[in-house]
Amino acid sequence: MNTKKIAYLLAFVLFFGVAFYAKAADDERYLVKSTSGVWKKYFGVRHSFDNGFTADLSGFQIRFAKIFGLEIEPVNKLYVLPEENLSSAAKPENPGKGNKGSGGGERILPADQMPWGVEMIYNDPLLIESSGGDGVNVAVLDTGVLTTHLDLVNRIKGCKDFTQRKSPIVDNKCEDKNGHGTHVSGIIAADSGSDGLGIYGVAPAVNLHAYQVCSANGSCWADDIAMGIRTAADNKANIINLSLGSDSQSSLITDAIAYAVNNGVLVVAAAGNDGPYVGSVDYPAASNKVIAVGALDVNKVISDWSSRGINSQTTAYLVEDGDIEFAAPGVSVESTWKDGGYAILSGTSMAAPHISGLAAKLWQKDALAPADATRDLLRKFSTDLLPLGDDDDSGWGIPTL
C-alpha cells in the first residue's frame, strides 16, 4: 500500500477513532522498523535509529500496525540489579551522620574515607588519598546522580535524562530517586568534597557525565540506554560505565555499543548477579566489545552470586562473547548516596565502576587507539586469582596499580 493510501486511512482512524488512538495505561514500547514520516507522525517517535524508531504503543496501535504488515518488535527492559536482589544484596546501610558541612547544614560522614575497594585497586592498604583521571570523560548510564552531593558536585560536567515520557532527552536533569547511580558514580569519581571530609573514588579528577537511563525502580528501557550510549560517544566520552543488565540481548544496545567502540570509547559493564552458574553473564557485558566485570570480596574471593563466564570453553586470554574479563571489589562497598550521605551496597554493579575508574586513571591518551591500549594495560596489570588461568570466575583476575 502506498504512502498516500496509508495517510488517508490514518486520517480516517484519527477522525473516527480518537478514543482508540489515546494511549492506554499499559502501553508497551516497540521498535517500529520503518523510516516513513507517516508512521512516525501517527505513532510518535521516542528515539530514531538507522533501522526504524521506537514508540510507546497501545494495544489498538499494535493491531493496526499488524494490519498493514508493519514489522515491530518489543523493546527489552534491563535492570540495575536483578529484582530479587534489591532487598538483600543491594540493601543500603547508612553509616550515620557527623560534622556540620561547609554550607551550615549537617555533613554526613562516611564510615571510611578510603574504601577498601579503592585501597585494593591501588594495591595500597595505607592509601590516604586517591588521584588521577584528569581530563578523562566518563559517562555513567544509570538511575541518575545527586548533583549536589559534596563529593561529586565538582566532578559532574554533564547531566541528561533519557527516561521522561513526554520528552526523550532532557538536558541538565538527572535526578536520582533510586540511589544506585549516585553510588556507582562515587566509586569512580568521588573527590572527598571541598572540605576534604568525604569519601574518595578511584579517579577523583575525572569529568563525570551522568546519563539517567533507568527509572526510580531500577528498570531501564533498551532504547533509552542505546540512545544514551550513542549520545555519550557523540559527546566525546572516553569511558562508558553500564552497571545494568538483562538475560536477553538487545539489538539496539548491541548496535549502539558497536558505534561507541568504533568511535574510540571503552565500555565497561557489570557481569550480573546470577552466579555461580557457568554462562550466566548478563547482556551487555556478555559482548566481547565490552569489559565484563565480576565481584570479589575483601579477601579477593569471588562472590557466590557473581555471574560466571564461559572462559573455560573459549580460547584462553582472548575475550569472546560470554567471557568474564576481570573481577573487582563488589561486596559491601561504601560510596555516595542519594541523601547526600553514604551507603554500603553489594553487586557486580559496584565492581564495574572500580574498573572504569582505574581505566580513567590509566587512560592512554597518547596512544593511537587509547581505548584499546588502556584495555591492554588493564590486562597487563592484572593479578591472577584462583582458580588459576583465564577462568570462568574472574578471567584475567583483578587489575591493580
Order of alpha helices (4+ residues) and beta strands (2+ residues): alpha-alpha-beta-alpha-beta-beta-alpha-beta-beta-alpha-beta-beta-beta-alpha-beta-beta-alpha-beta-alpha-beta-beta-beta-beta-beta-alpha-alpha-beta-beta
